[in-house]
């Protein structure tokens, strides 16, 4: 589970901060709406240290892709998976 906060869209980019679980840590992601393969990631400290496959950052980017494709509202939200 993660929370996406401070979701904004500017100049065809969607930006958000992500907060994994209840860790009190923040990472950030950004996605180009015109090219969904163009993105930026700043990992949360635990993502960077313990999870080299970036599971939380990937899920955060998937949430932004859903927003870019109109499948999710462009607003702060909780993302859960299993």
Buried (B, 14 or more C-beta within 10 A) or exposed (E): EBBBBEBEBEEEBBBBBBBBEEEEBBBBBBBBBEEEEEBEBBBBEBBBEEBEEBBBBBBBBBBBBBBBEEEBEBEEBEBEEE
